[in-house]
């Protein structure tokens, strides 16, 4: 969440930047500042009375020692009255602080200066493209036909077991999933990321800390008996490792990677956009997360974008990198780069990764801080990216590499899969 002092000291700029994200309640900024003024007034009043209580309490002993019993009793009466007045002040302060928190979490993160204006995906900016678009042989088909042909994924049985959007991988399909997960993790750990296997459910505090609550309740599966949420991405549990932590400067940068299944209730629109593996309720993904000093976070963002780009290059898939416009960005992100791969059979681009810098938005919620060289306690910056999400990668690998003799796998997967062709 945003810091109140940022809203107070840069009010006009904050409103201008919120407008880039098409946030339509700029007056909320003024409301938050007014609430904070009230909080400060109540705190000052509380501190003044508490100071009187402390000072007079010390005087009582002196007065008793001097035999001034009447004055001591009067002082005791004053202290009792002051203490009584502190209780309603505490209640008012708690009420205002809750109102302040409830209001400030409604504000999205401020977009970085590099974020282009725009409202829809059509307004995103293509940063660069790479890879060669394949020319498919006659009779080529989309991946939902290929997975039936090679008996890799069973959507019907998955729907019987759970429901629509929960695919059942089998045989070579299951092996390809395992292959990609292992390759992605090896690629990330070779770049200095420490591997984690996190819990796949999180509590409310963790979901709040990374910004899933209160923004995305409708997109998460909720285990109501225990008030746990199935994770939409490994970003949530892994980033929360450092919740309520003061990190030692020598530990930075913190680089983490994790595989997890991801659970998302909202499956999107209808038709070809959600057919096959294009959009499902449960899917596998490997994530990278960094927690870094504020001054380095944009250099780290560039490194993470390059890291994902090289991973896509190793898979020999045609790709493009987009800088998202304000209207297409996530609630918690300051800047996001999306990676899309081209599906030759579907003749469309499919998103396979997002790499984002959250600056201090998540770490402020998490109370994730460090002491800088001067000894001052400061918020760290958090970043994350998909490296990579599997369903659409699988879709494009199958579609773009189909031949009359089977699906040709990129060279980097041969040793992992144990073969170069899926037949």
BELRAMO-V604268 format. One record per pair of residues at least 12 apart in sequence whose C-alpha atoms are under 7 Angstrom apart, sorted by the first residue. I is the first residue (numbers start at 1). J is the second residue. D is the distance in Angstrom with one decimal. If there is no record, write none. Layout:
# BELRAMO-V604268
i j d
I J D
I J D
This chain:
# BELRAMO-V604268
i j d
1 104 6.8
1 105 5.8
1 109 6.8
1 361 4.6
1 362 6.4
1 364 6.0
1 365 5.7
2 104 7.0
2 109 6.6
2 361 5.9
7 29 6.7
8 33 6.3
17 110 5.9
17 111 6.2
18 110 6.0
20 117 5.7
20 326 5.1
20 327 7.0
21 326 4.3
21 327 4.9
22 327 6.0
32 100 6.2
32 103 6.6
32 104 6.7
35 96 6.7
35 100 6.1
36 100 7.0
39 93 6.2
39 96 6.2
39 97 6.9
42 89 6.9
42 93 6.3
46 86 6.5
46 89 6.6
49 82 6.4
53 79 5.4
53 82 6.7
56 75 6.6
56 79 6.9
60 72 5.1
60 75 6.4
108 331 5.0
108 332 5.8
109 331 6.2
109 332 5.0
109 333 5.9
109 334 5.9
109 361 6.3
110 334 5.7
111 326 6.8
111 334 4.4
111 335 6.1
112 334 5.3
112 335 5.9
115 324 6.8
115 325 5.7
115 326 6.2
115 335 6.3
116 325 4.7
116 326 6.3
117 325 5.4
117 326 5.5
118 325 5.2
118 326 5.8
118 327 5.7
119 325 6.8
119 326 6.5
119 327 3.9
119 328 6.2
120 327 5.9
120 328 5.7
121 328 6.0
123 325 6.1
124 322 6.2
124 323 5.9
124 324 4.7
124 325 5.0
125 322 5.4
125 323 5.1
125 324 6.5
126 321 5.9
126 322 4.5
126 323 6.4
127 321 5.5
127 322 5.5
127 323 6.5
128 320 5.8
128 321 5.5
129 319 5.7
129 320 4.1
129 321 6.3
130 318 5.7
130 319 5.4
130 320 6.2
131 313 6.9
131 316 6.5
131 317 5.8
131 318 4.0
131 319 6.2
132 318 5.3
133 318 5.6
134 344 6.7
134 400 6.2
137 403 6.9
140 345 6.8
141 345 6.0
142 345 5.1
142 346 6.1
142 399 5.8
143 395 5.4
143 398 6.0
143 399 5.5
144 276 5.0
150 423 6.8
152 169 6.0
152 170 5.3
152 171 6.0
152 172 5.6
152 173 4.0
153 167 6.5
153 168 5.6
153 169 4.5
153 170 5.8
153 173 6.0
154 167 6.2
154 168 5.0
154 169 6.3
155 167 4.8
155 168 6.1
165 280 4.4
165 281 4.9
165 282 6.9
166 280 6.4
166 281 5.9
166 282 5.6
176 417 6.7
179 416 5.5
179 417 5.7
181 259 6.9
181 286 6.7
184 286 6.7
184 387 6.6
184 388 7.0
185 286 7.0
188 257 6.8
192 255 6.9
193 255 4.7
193 256 4.8
193 257 5.7
194 255 6.2
194 256 4.7
194 257 5.9
195 256 6.0
195 257 4.9
195 258 5.6
196 257 6.2
196 258 5.0
197 258 5.9
197 259 6.7
198 237 6.2
198 238 6.4
199 237 6.8
200 230 6.0
200 231 5.7
201 228 6.0
201 229 5.3
201 230 4.4
201 231 5.5
202 228 5.4
202 229 5.3
202 230 6.6
202 231 6.6
202 237 6.5
203 227 6.6
203 228 4.7
203 229 6.3
204 227 7.0
204 228 6.6
206 236 6.8
206 237 6.9
206 240 6.0
207 236 6.6
209 362 6.1
209 365 4.9
209 366 4.9
210 236 6.0
210 362 5.2
211 332 6.2
211 362 6.7
219 264 5.5
219 265 4.8
219 266 5.3
220 232 6.6
220 263 6.9
220 264 5.5
220 265 5.7
221 263 7.0
221 264 6.9
221 265 6.3
230 263 6.2
231 262 5.9
231 263 5.9
232 262 4.7
232 263 4.8
232 264 5.6
233 262 5.1
234 258 6.4
234 259 6.9
234 260 5.8
234 287 6.2
235 287 6.6
235 289 6.8
235 384 6.8
242 368 6.1
243 366 4.7
243 367 6.0
243 368 5.5
244 366 5.9
244 367 4.9
244 368 5.6
245 367 6.7
245 368 5.1
245 369 6.4
246 368 6.0
246 369 4.7
246 370 4.9
247 369 6.0
247 370 4.8
248 370 6.1
249 370 6.4
249 371 6.6
249 372 6.9
252 292 5.9
253 290 6.8
253 291 6.0
253 292 4.8
254 290 5.4
254 291 5.1
254 292 6.4
255 289 5.9
255 290 4.6
255 291 6.8
256 288 5.7
256 289 5.1
256 290 6.3
257 287 5.4
257 288 4.4
257 289 6.2
258 286 5.6
258 287 5.4
258 288 6.8
259 285 5.8
259 286 4.3
259 287 6.4
260 284 5.9
260 285 5.8
260 286 6.5
261 282 6.6
261 283 5.5
261 284 4.4
261 285 6.3
262 282 5.5
262 283 5.3
262 284 5.9
262 285 6.9
263 281 5.6
263 282 4.7
263 283 6.9
264 281 5.0
264 282 6.5
265 281 5.8
267 279 6.0
267 280 5.9
267 281 6.0
277 391 5.3
277 392 6.3
277 395 6.6
278 391 6.7
278 392 5.8
283 391 6.6
284 389 6.3
284 390 5.7
285 386 7.0
285 388 5.8
285 389 4.2
285 390 5.7
286 386 6.1
286 387 5.2
286 388 5.3
286 389 6.3
287 385 5.8
287 386 4.7
287 387 5.3
287 388 6.7
288 384 5.5
288 385 5.3
288 386 6.3
288 387 6.3
289 383 5.7
289 384 4.2
289 385 6.6
290 382 5.8
290 383 5.2
290 384 6.3
291 380 6.6
291 381 5.7
291 382 4.5
291 383 6.5
292 380 5.8
292 381 5.4
292 382 6.5
293 380 5.3
293 381 6.1
294 380 5.8
294 381 5.3
297 381 6.4
301 357 6.5
305 355 6.5
308 387 6.1
314 412 6.8
315 410 5.7
316 410 6.5
317 341 6.5
318 341 5.6
318 342 5.6
319 339 6.8
319 340 5.4
319 341 4.2
319 342 6.1
320 339 5.8
320 340 5.4
320 341 6.6
321 337 6.5
321 338 5.7
321 339 4.7
321 340 6.6
322 337 5.4
322 338 5.1
322 339 6.4
323 336 6.1
323 337 4.7
323 338 6.5
324 336 5.8
324 337 6.1
324 338 7.0
332 358 6.3
332 361 6.6
333 356 6.2
333 357 6.1
333 358 4.7
334 357 5.7
334 358 5.1
334 359 6.5
335 356 5.7
335 357 5.6
336 354 6.5
336 355 5.6
336 356 4.3
336 357 6.7
337 354 5.6
337 355 5.2
337 356 6.4
338 351 6.8
338 353 5.7
338 354 4.4
338 355 6.4
339 351 5.8
339 352 5.8
339 353 5.0
339 354 6.2
340 352 5.6
343 396 5.2
343 399 6.7
343 400 6.6
344 399 6.6
344 400 5.7
345 399 5.7
345 400 6.9
350 392 6.6
352 388 6.5
352 389 5.5
352 392 6.2
352 393 6.6
353 385 6.6
353 386 4.7
353 387 6.7
353 388 6.0
353 389 6.4
354 385 5.4
354 386 5.8
355 384 5.8
355 385 4.0
355 386 6.6
356 383 5.6
356 384 5.6
356 385 6.3
357 382 6.4
357 383 4.5
357 384 6.9
358 381 6.7
358 382 5.6
358 383 5.8
359 381 4.5
359 382 5.8
360 379 6.2
360 380 6.1
360 381 4.9
360 382 6.8
362 382 6.8
363 379 6.3
363 380 6.2
363 381 6.5
363 382 6.7
364 379 6.5
368 380 6.4
406 421 6.1
406 422 5.5
406 423 4.8
407 421 5.4
407 422 4.9
407 423 6.7
408 420 6.1
408 421 4.6
408 422 6.6
409 421 5.7
